[in-house]
């Protein structure tokens, strides 16, 4: 991931989300979201999940393209 994308995440978090950005690494994917998710899973249609990517850069780019406060890590079924 380039320093530019990381700086853009920090700047967006500082300007719009009280400085909060969450970055998570899983076995096969990354997730990035603004704010601090309050729960792991949600099936509510009005809640926002973290952006997912195969790389940190992919997930970060998606989050920057649509910067919204995330409510949950995922809406995928975890069972």
Secondary structure, 3 states (H helix, E strand, C coil): CCHHHHHHHHHHHHHHCCCCEEEEECCCCEEEEECCCCEEECCCCCCCECEEECCHHHHHHHHHHCCCECCEEECCCCC
